[in-house]
Amino acid sequence: MNLLDYAFMQRALLAAVLVGITAPAVGTYLVQRRQAIMGDGIGHVALTGVALGFLTGTNPVWTAVLVSAAGAVAMEYIRSRGKAQGDIALALLFYGGMAGGVMIINLAPGGSTANLTTYLFGSITTVAAEDVVAICVLSVFVLAVAFGLRRQLFAVCQDEEFAKVTGLPVRLLNLLLAVTAAVTVTVAMRVVGLLLVSALMVVPVAAAQQFTRAFSATLASAVGIGTAVALGGTVGSYYADVPPGASIVVLAIAVFGLVAAFAAPLARRRARVAARAEEACASGASGTRAPGDDVKV
């Protein structure tokens, strides 16, 4: 049967494409600044926002955006302060977000922890039309930031001090990147799930780094890999009747392993060629004669 005949699969595939583009796009910057685990922490905080949506009777996507954005700003504030106890504060924020979500969902009318399962692990059958609208709007914001400000964000992620010297608003850009990461988590939670969204933000980037050198090439390759695995995992989950989030992440890890297996021999070959070139240059330099060496006095 043609899976496109079903409206819920049409919505799921559209959501998968948007998630496959946005998650690696933002993840490239997080990996660049060595904050690969940030998406996982935001996912814990976003759980409270999902529970608030059930409690107030509003779309959980929008409440999750607000709560996760506030949590991301708090994380960025703790990171910028650079205190020795910053990791403890972040841990309290993560675990508090998870515990708050479980507690609030049980206070909601007719709510239980079972309502959170589709948000924790993703579910293609629960992506409603209003969810698609929210995901599209939020994806436009994420892509506008990730690609429209790529030069500024790259400068900040690469060297904050240099970015300050050049006159960039470093603090504002850091906050914008944190909020964008939070929005990306809420975009992906319906397809991948809050517990697995960080993998889609990191694994395609790690795979792209195996065969790219320039930042722009890594960004483009990561987006391509993310889109492919998101679509492949969603289609595979339909036919295999398994959770889409797990399918997408497993497929992404498989792609990473395949790319790494081919990239390692190529990297060793490049290293040998570079070593031979250096040896040739060194031997050529030592064999040259200075002007006047053959002149007898």
N, C-alpha and C positions, 0 to 999 in steps of 0.2 A: 504494500500500500504506500502511496505517496505521502510522506510525512508533512508536506506542505499543504495538504488538504485540510489539516487541522489548524484552527485559529490559534490554539495555545502554542503550537510548535512554531507558527509564524512569529508570534510575539517572543518566544524563547530564542529563536535564531537571531532576531533583530537585537535583542538584549545581549546575546552572546557576542555579536560583532562589536557592539559598543564597548562591552567590558574588555574584549580582547584588544581593543585599541587604547582605551584609556588607562587600564591598569599598568601595562608595561611603559606607557609614556611617562607616567608619574614615577613609576618604579625606577626608571633610569636615573632620575635625579637623586632618589633616596639611596640607591646603590653607590652613586658617585660620591655622596657625602657620608657613606658608611652608616646608614640608618635603615638597613634592609628590614629590620624587625619592626619598624614603626607601624607598618600596616597591620600587623598582628595586634599591637597594643590598641590602635584605634578601633579595631574590630571588637575588642572587649568592651570599650567604652560605648560603642554604638549600640550594644545590646540593651543598655539602659534606654536609649532613644526609641528602640523598637518597642520595648515594654510600655513606654509612655504613650506611644501611638495607640496601643490596645486600650490603655487606661482612659485616654481622652476621646477615643473613637475617631481619630484622624488617621491619615495614611502614615504607616510606620516609616516609610522612606523619608518623609520630610522631617519628622521628629528625630529620626536617626541622624539626618544631616546636621541639625542644630546641635544635638548633644555631642556628636563626634567632632564637629568643628570646634566646640568649646574645649573638648578634651585635647584636641590637637594643638590648640593655642596654649593650653596649660603645659603640654609636653615641650613645646618650643620654648616657653618661658623657663622651664626647669633646665633645659639643655643650655640655653644662653647664659644662665646664671653660673653654670659650671661648678655647683657646689659638690662637696664630697659625698653628701647624702642624696644626691640627685637620683641615683638608681633606686634607692629605697622609695623615694617619692613617686617615681614612675611605676614601681611595682604596686604601691598602694592604689594608684590611679587605675591601673589595669584590673586588679582584682576587685576593687570597689565597683568598677563599671559592670563586671560580670555578676557580682553579687546583687547589685542594685537592679539589674535587669530581671534576675530570677525572682527577687522579692516583689517588684512592682507588677510583674505579669500575673502573679498570684492574687494581687489586689484588684486587678481588672475584672469587670463583670464577665463571668464565664471563662476567664483566662486560666491557663495552666502552662507549665513548662513545655507541654507538647506543642503549644503555639509557636515556640521559639525554634523548633527543630528545622523548619524550612528556611529560617534566616541563618541558622548556624551552619548548615550544610548545603543550602541551595535546593531549589526544586523548580523544574521547568513547567510543571503543571499549575503552579500558583502565580505565575507572572500574569497579572491582570492588565487590562488596557490602561488603567490609570498609572500602573507601575511603569509601563512602557513610556508614557508621556513624561513622567518624572525622570526616568533614566535618560531620555533624549535631552531634556532641558539641562540636566546636570552634566551630561557628557559634553555638551557644547561649551559649557563653562570650563571644564577640565581641559579640553583640547585647545581652547583659546589661550589658556595660561601656559600649558605645556609646550605648545609650538609657537605661540605669539611672543612669548618672553624667553625663548630657549637660550638666547645669548646671555641675557642678564642672569637667569637662573643658573646657567652653567658656570658663569664667573663666580657667583656666590657659593655654589657647591664646591668649586675647585679651590678657591682661596678667598676667604671672607675679608682678610686684611687688605689684599690687593683690590678687592671689589670696593672697599671703603675708600681707598686712595683714589680710585677712578671716579668717585662721586656717586656710586650706585646706592639706593636706599636699602641697605642690607637687611635691616630689621624688618622692614615692610615686606621685602621679597621672601624672607624666611617665614614670616607669618602667612603669606599668600601660599607658599609651597605646602605648609602644614595644613591649611584649610583645604587646599586642592587634594591632598592625600586623603583627608577625611571624606571629602565628597566622592572620591574614587572608591573608597571602601563601601559607601552606601550604594553607589551605582552597581557594584559587583555582588552585593550580598544576596540578591535574589537569584543569581545564577550560580555563583561559586560558593557562597556562604561566608559568614563572618570569620569562621575558624580557618578557612583555606584561602581567603582573598590575598593574604600576604604572599603566598606561593606564586600566584599569577602576576604579582607585581615584581617579583624577584627572579624567578626561574627563567622566563624568556630573556631577561636582561643578561643573566649569567651565561645563557647559551649564546647570545649574540656577541658577547665579549670574547668568545673563543676564536672568532674568525674576523673580528673587526678591530680597528685601531682608533679611528676618529670617533668623536662623540656623536656627531650627526649620523654616521653610519650605524653606530650601536643603537641609537634611538630608533632609526627606521627599521633595522633588522629585528629589534625586540618587538616593535609593534606588529611587524609581519608574522613573527612566530606566535605572538600572543593571539592574534586574530585566527590563525590557522588552528591552534590547539583548542581555542574556545569553541570554534565551529565544529571541529572534529570531535571534541569531547561531548558536546551537546547532542550531536547526531548519534554518536555511539551510545550515549546513555539512553536514548529513545529506543534503539533496537535491542540493547542488552538489558534494558529495564534496571538500570543502576543509577545512583545519584549523580547528577551532572557535575557537581563540584569536584567529587572524587575523580571522575573520568577526565575532567579537564586537567587537573593537577598531575595525575598519573601520566597522561599523554605529554604534558610539558616536561616532566622529569625524564621521560623516555627520549624526547627530542634532545634534551640537554646531554644525556648519556651518549646518544648517537653522534652529536656534534663534537663532544669532547673526545670521543674515540677517533674521529677523523682529524680533529685539530691537533692532537698531541703529536702524531708523526710529522705533520706539516711544520709545527713549531720547532721540532728537533732538526728537521731538514734546513729550515731557515737559519737556525743557530749554527749549524755546520757550515753553511754557505758563508755566513757572516764571518765566522772564525777563519775560514780559508782566505777570504778577502782581506782581513786584517793581517794575516801572515804574509800574504803577497805584498801588501803595501809596506809592511815592515822590512821584508827582505829586499824590496826594490829600493827603499830609502837607504838601507845600509850598503847596498851595492853601488850607489851613485858616487861619483867623485866630485869633489869640490873643484872649482875653477883654479887652475894653476898647479894641480897635483902632478901633472906630467912635465912641468917646466923645471929644468935643472938650473941651479944657480952656480 
